Amino acid sequence: MRLISAEEIDEALDFPSLIDALALAFQGGFVAPARVHHAIERPGAANTTHLLMSAWTAGDAPGGAWIGTKIVNVFPSNGQLGLPAVLGLYVLQSGDTGEPVAAMSGTRLTHWRTAAASALAAKFLARPDASRLLIVGAGALAPFLARAHASVRPIQEVTIWNHRPEGAKRLAASLAGENWRVRVADDLQAAVREADVISCATLSSEPLIGGAWLAPGQHVDLVGAFNLAMREVDDEALRRARVFIDTEAALSEGGDVAIALRSGAIERAHVVADLGALCRGAPGRTGPEEITLFKSVGAALEDLAAAMLIWKAVGP
């Protein structure tokens, strides 16, 4: 069995190819049952989450017969230790024999596929001329989100806001020298008002962005807030936007959309479509003045599509 490092994944992937692979996967041919969640209590520390995410190709899906499983641990307090909050391992297996063929960095794979899914949604939902990107949160996923969105829209300016300013400054330094201007924002509300695309990747327990701050034509991308105790936007933001999700799991898992549905702040009909429907031709943005919002909770088919692309590049 081949071990594939984070560095090898970085060499194997690029966002245009990965976004195309995810689009094909969402069109059909992949099976992904509900993920398994285990909440783990840790005395004296924030509770952690252990997840198992499996998927496999069905029938004559492009790319052959594969099975994949990701083991993920979410430790919200890891930032205090200088470690990513989300850590994982991905195991790719033959769909013909069941033989494990590769174990790869699930953490790096998650960064790539999560950012690629957001960019895929943005292809349908962000204005074609969107040039100003706001990244809310400066964790390990943030630079991937910046580069993914820049691969599908003409991003000229990247603004970063983080609850710890030093984290925003470090991220800004790492993104300097690319094909955009980078700045750090002290005032989140002002930064939101100036952005075309707002991409949030945080573990916030309270809404960070108010619906009253949003302007016509904006696209909001929510990839943090992975459980029902977390929020990145308030109910007004959801009510003002045309809401899209990655999969049906976002109706009951993760913060924001699932919470608003439970409270009655929005109705099920307010959620327009999922990413699969968009990839199969459902309408996305229908006008330049619309506010659109995409909520991602992650999908095992994204992991498998990315792992297949990595294996194709790296080989046995």
C-alpha atoms as one frame of an Amber mdcrd trajectory, in Angstrom:
protein
   0.000   0.000   0.000   1.334   3.401  -1.016   1.648   6.221   1.555   0.953
   9.635   0.006   2.062  12.722   1.902   0.582  16.193   1.995   3.442  17.416
  -0.164   2.723  14.780  -2.818  -0.954  15.780  -2.804   0.047  19.408  -3.371
   2.146  18.362  -6.355  -0.577  16.143  -7.782  -3.515  18.569  -7.649  -4.478
  21.855  -9.233  -7.795  23.599  -8.748  -9.077  23.630 -12.343  -8.645  19.839
 -12.635 -10.057  19.128  -9.184 -13.072  21.392  -9.698 -13.824  19.557 -12.947
 -13.493  16.186 -11.162 -15.918  17.270  -8.449 -18.398  18.498 -11.041 -18.386
  15.061 -12.712 -18.774  13.320  -9.349 -21.762  15.469  -8.416 -23.417  14.664
 -11.725 -23.694  11.007 -10.695 -21.947   7.640 -10.459 -20.854   7.989  -6.822
 -22.564   6.586  -3.716 -22.009   8.298  -0.371 -24.009   7.124   2.665 -24.540
   9.357   5.671 -21.348  10.041   7.591 -20.927   8.618  11.076 -20.458  11.175
  13.872 -19.104  10.443  17.323 -18.918  13.213  19.918 -16.041  12.687  22.349
 -15.997  14.466  25.682 -12.605  15.555  26.953 -12.512  16.725  30.584 -11.046
  20.190  30.852 -10.980  20.726  27.098 -13.355  21.429  24.235 -15.338  18.421
  23.062 -14.013  16.744  19.938 -15.696  15.050  16.993 -14.696  11.782  15.325
 -16.150  11.200  11.857 -16.124   8.364   9.336 -16.909   9.305   5.730 -17.171
   6.617   3.054 -18.006   6.613  -0.635 -17.674   4.339  -3.642 -18.166   4.457
  -7.379 -21.188   2.734  -8.826 -21.767   1.044 -12.174 -19.596   2.373 -14.968
 -18.594   5.624 -13.270 -15.670   7.365 -14.994 -12.350   6.489 -13.419 -13.062
   2.862 -12.545 -14.238   1.052  -9.419 -13.058   2.564  -6.130 -13.960   2.660
  -2.460 -12.704   5.341  -0.101 -12.984   6.108   3.597 -11.848   9.194   5.472
 -11.232   9.170   9.208 -11.495  12.694  10.609 -10.889  14.150  14.046 -11.959
  17.711  14.857 -10.159  19.214  17.855 -11.337  22.853  18.168  -8.621  23.699
  20.703  -5.729  22.621  18.457  -5.086  26.199  17.383  -3.641  26.878  20.823
  -1.078  24.151  20.125  -0.199  25.378  16.655  -2.011  22.453  15.038  -4.918
  22.347  12.549  -8.343  21.899  14.112  -9.173  19.184  11.564  -6.890  16.164
  11.127  -7.531  13.016   9.168  -6.420  10.017   7.144  -7.834   8.830   3.821
  -7.742   5.203   2.683  -8.306   4.478  -1.019  -9.317   0.906  -1.876  -9.915
  -1.041  -5.057 -13.591  -1.344  -5.873 -12.871  -4.626  -7.663 -11.029  -6.502
  -4.912 -11.325  -4.354  -1.786  -7.528  -4.136  -1.532  -6.263  -0.937   0.135
  -3.999   0.746  -2.409  -3.138   4.050  -0.720  -3.261   5.885   2.584  -2.978
   9.615   2.177  -3.115  12.768   4.239  -6.806  13.220   4.903  -6.108  16.678
   6.270  -4.522  17.962   3.055  -7.059  16.170   0.879  -9.828  17.886   2.886
  -8.266  21.304   2.348  -8.140  20.814  -1.407 -11.566  19.291  -1.920 -13.375
  21.689   0.452 -11.943  24.720  -1.306 -12.642  23.176  -4.709 -16.297  22.546
  -3.786 -16.671  26.192  -2.743 -15.146  27.324  -6.020 -17.379  24.944  -7.975
 -20.422  26.498  -6.289 -19.053  29.973  -6.992 -18.916  29.161 -10.717 -22.711
  28.977 -10.593 -23.419  31.569  -7.910 -20.823  34.363  -7.840 -21.039  37.203
 -10.348 -18.726  36.614 -13.320 -16.958  39.923 -12.616 -16.415  39.272  -8.886
 -12.938  40.632  -8.110 -12.889  41.339  -4.354 -12.639  38.329  -2.046 -12.991
  38.458   1.733 -11.653  35.504   3.707 -13.095  35.282   7.235 -10.829  33.082
   9.329  -7.111  32.468   8.958  -6.845  28.744   9.606  -5.231  26.066   7.481
  -8.085  26.070   4.953  -7.965  29.811   4.246  -5.147  29.913   1.637  -6.769
  27.063  -0.272 -10.054  28.987  -0.388  -8.296  32.072  -1.723  -6.571  30.149
  -4.519  -9.655  28.099  -5.372 -11.915  31.143  -5.731  -9.228  32.908  -7.770
  -9.223  29.962 -10.182 -12.874  30.580 -11.145 -13.279  34.357 -10.762 -11.013
  37.327 -11.639  -9.951  38.014  -8.049  -7.804  41.131  -7.811  -8.007  41.839
  -4.074  -7.999  39.445  -1.116  -8.968  40.860   2.282  -8.472  38.799   5.426
 -10.241  39.155   8.747  -9.524  36.922  11.728 -10.545  37.144  15.374  -6.833
  37.076  16.188  -5.218  39.806  14.050  -1.818  38.127  14.161  -3.288  35.132
  12.329  -4.649  37.388   9.590  -1.246  39.037   9.217   0.508  35.671   8.874
  -1.952  34.557   6.218  -1.599  37.840   4.347   2.179  37.412   4.289   1.836
  33.883   2.901  -0.466  35.073   0.100   1.620  38.091  -0.891   3.345  37.970
  -4.258   0.475  36.256  -6.090  -1.792  37.828  -8.702  -3.799  39.913  -6.247
  -3.504  42.644  -3.654  -3.682  41.438  -0.059  -4.772  43.416   2.962  -5.819
  42.735   6.544  -9.139  44.135   7.795  -9.718  45.349  11.323 -13.419  46.128
  10.787 -15.323  43.029   9.664 -18.529  44.894   8.859 -16.746  47.329   6.562
 -14.861  44.474   4.893 -18.095  42.572   4.244 -19.740  45.609   2.669 -16.828
  46.024   0.233 -16.527  42.381  -0.884 -17.939  40.585  -3.922 -17.340  37.101
  -2.488 -17.250  36.385   1.255 -15.756  33.032   2.233 -16.025  31.987   5.887
 -14.035  29.131   7.431 -14.317  29.454  11.198 -15.402  27.534  14.271 -17.427
  30.456  15.619 -20.217  29.699  18.070 -21.953  33.026  17.342 -22.860  34.657
  14.011 -20.001  36.747  12.665 -21.800  38.316   9.708 -25.116  40.131   9.898
 -27.598  40.050   7.074 -27.967  43.822   7.293 -24.327  44.123   6.173 -24.864
  42.324   2.859 -25.082  44.215  -0.429 -26.855  43.275  -3.677 -24.804  41.015
  -5.920 -22.687  39.415  -3.223 -21.959  35.718  -2.855 -21.474  34.213   0.615
 -19.548  30.953   0.984 -19.877  29.169   4.353 -17.546  26.229   5.012 -16.987
  26.422   8.771 -19.567  25.944  11.554 -19.625  22.172  11.208 -22.103  21.425
  14.015 -25.373  22.736  15.429 -23.585  24.768  18.098 -21.816  26.965  15.535
 -22.864  29.925  13.388 -21.108  32.117  10.833 -24.058  34.237   9.648 -27.317
  35.302  11.273 -30.852  34.399  10.204 -31.285  37.674   8.337 -28.379  36.802
   6.053 -30.085  33.529   5.167 -33.436  35.211   4.605 -31.944  37.851   2.291
 -30.060  35.318   0.166 -30.952  32.615  -2.303 -29.586  29.652  -0.363 -27.769
  26.664  -1.848 -26.137  23.676  -0.107 -23.550  21.078  -1.043 -25.685  18.046
  -0.124 -28.935  17.279   1.691 -26.865  16.692   4.835 -26.604  20.475   5.228
 -30.325  20.536   6.060 -29.710  18.701   9.319 -25.958  18.961   9.995 -23.674
  21.906  10.536 -24.573  25.379  11.620 -26.421  28.187   9.853 -28.874  26.512
   7.444 -29.740  23.542   9.680 -30.148  25.799  12.715 -32.367  28.257  10.848
 -34.546  25.414   9.557 -34.935  23.986  13.068 -35.898  27.347  14.540 -38.303
  28.171  11.729 -36.288  31.226  10.675 -36.407  29.877   7.114 -38.552  27.234
   5.433 -37.265  24.235   3.507 -38.439  25.840   0.269 -35.984  28.683   0.870
 -33.124  26.292   0.090 -33.050  26.459  -3.699 -30.836  23.516  -4.719 -27.803
  21.441  -3.837 -24.496  21.265  -5.659 -25.448  18.110  -7.525 -28.509  19.826
  -8.976 -26.417  22.814 -10.009 -23.947  20.510 -11.773 -26.847  18.851 -13.585
 -28.212  22.146 -14.886 -30.390  23.682 -12.163 -30.349  27.501 -12.278 -27.801
  29.219 -10.056 -27.470  32.994 -10.017 -30.267  34.496 -12.114 -29.415  38.194
 -11.859 -26.585  40.581 -10.962 -28.385  42.011  -7.925 -29.125  38.708  -6.197
 -27.424  37.773  -2.956 -26.444  34.102  -3.081 -25.275  31.888  -0.216 -23.662
  28.455  -0.303 -23.426  26.262   2.801 -20.966  23.375   2.709 -20.780  20.580
   5.269 -18.489  18.376   3.173 -19.278  15.272   1.165 -17.562  11.909   0.987
 -17.931  11.838  -2.802 -15.684  14.932  -2.906 -13.022  13.036  -0.972 -13.198
  10.054  -3.290 -13.103  12.160  -6.454 -10.028  13.973  -5.128  -8.338  10.735
  -4.041  -8.916   9.195  -7.487  -7.352  12.244  -9.114  -4.370  12.063  -6.766
  -3.886   8.344  -7.468  -4.051   8.974 -11.203  -1.215  11.484 -10.868   0.912
   9.666  -8.298   0.312   6.076  -9.328   1.293   2.841  -7.572
